[in-house]
């Protein structure tokens, strides 16, 4: 574990975050090998750093001030968290596997990131969510938050905003990862949501205070969403979607990838279906329990999904077989029913007596027919299974 940076190193990190775009492999590798102070010295001296436009960094450096950025962040209640700090979320260290290290993170809000990341799931998707996608995202995010899981997303319109709101609605933790400064509410239409997350959760970004959102930055920030989470759930995504970028980053650092399927005719789910076809590690999820089964501790298994249960589900194979031979309208004697289903008369008689006790069949003048309850049970969508029936073994 690295040591917490001193004041000089913290200022240098803030300066580097101001002059360099995050997630550039050659730069992050250089910082990992030489440290932030030596990296800034190399930039000032114009020393070559493989694959980096050092002159461009020097041009930015002329007007950069790490001290000023730290002061501006503090003025809005934000802070810079660096590797080695007690507040550093260690899951971000996994980005070094792909040379896309996070050099530092600006954080606004009371939520402790290390605690929040112990059990966290990213929920991402299209900005033009359908009613179906919004419904699913609400169920998943709200259900996870109710169970103490942190919901991570990108504060965008559509699925992201729905996920954040669902977590907040049940008093759960949520983290919004921005592609701009933590003091820049973006999109503007989410200003109230931004304010609430800043007050109750955490707003995070690699970009310095005041930084404006730029298109490439959204794709780069997606690796932070993936890294802060044990797994990523893609609810709705078109064939070209930023959510698919988050899914790619999740796979690169061995995070769980989960996908919610949608209608095959829906363009907003086409990207989800393509992920399922192309990514063998992608898992279909439809319930909160299935997400927790993927991302939770050993033994946190989802209960198996079952179809509607009826009284017939409690019947043993022989009794169920006899029931199939009981006429619906025209009553028949036990011998005729026995011949229809291929059992002895004695077996049919005993089974019919059990069916009569269960209210599924009735006898009149020595002839048997199905009761109204038996007919209703045949078409019932759901009825509690009566496992206490005495013939469930027969």
Secondary structure, DSSP 8 states (H G I E B T S, - for coil): ------HHHHHHHHHHHHHS-TT-HHHHHHHHHH-HHHHHHHHHHT---TT--HHHHHHHHTT--HHHHHHHHHHTTEEEE-TTSTT--GGGGGGGGGT-----EEEESS--HHHHTTSEEEEE--SS--HHHHHHHHHHHHHHHHTT-EEEE---TTHHHHHHHHHHHTT--EEEE-SS-TTS-SSGGGHHHHHHHHHHSEEEESS-TT----HHHHHHHHHHHHHTSSEEEE-S--SS-HHHHHHHHHHHTT-EEEE----TT-GGGHHHHHHHHH-TT-EE--SHHHHHHHHS-TT-----------GGGGS-HHHHHHHHHS-SSS-EEHHHHHHHHT--HHHHHHHHHHHHHTTSEEEETTEEEE-HHHHHHHH-S-----TT-TTTT-
